[in-house]
């Protein structure tokens, strides 16, 4: 007699829910991002929520500015998680500026710090990109600062504030 057992993936490897990262919890909700990106004044809509069993924070960013064809000038889907084994944040940033986000091997990392996630994207041997999110608990807002780093020379790419929608 032959007995065949079929198991769902979750039953073979039970999911371990990591402890909630309280800093990432402050990202959840609907937000407006205002400031300067690439020398232009912008306003983007941000929606952030936990996905995949509370393993990743998914951040969806859409510009209110439109292209001539009516599509948003900028769209991004960003996944951030806190890796308890390495005590750091990991981030995959996918956007409409290129479709290389899944093939370029660039995953940003940030050491744990209170109220700050300072992601470093290693683009090449000489090119880094810094994306720093700083949370202000008293104002319930986030400051975004993005800087390109060419051979140690920093240049601001973005400086914006993220405010929760009412």
Buried (B, 14 or more C-beta within 10 A) or exposed (E): EEEEEEEEEEEEEEEEEBEEBEBBEBBBEEBBBBBEBEEEEBEBBBBBBBEEEBBBBBBBBBBBEEEEEEEBBBBBBBBBBBEEEEEBBBBBBBEBEEEEBEEEEBBBBBEBEEEBBBBBBBBEEEEBBBBBBBBEEEEEBBBBBBBBBEEEEEEBBBEBBBBBEE
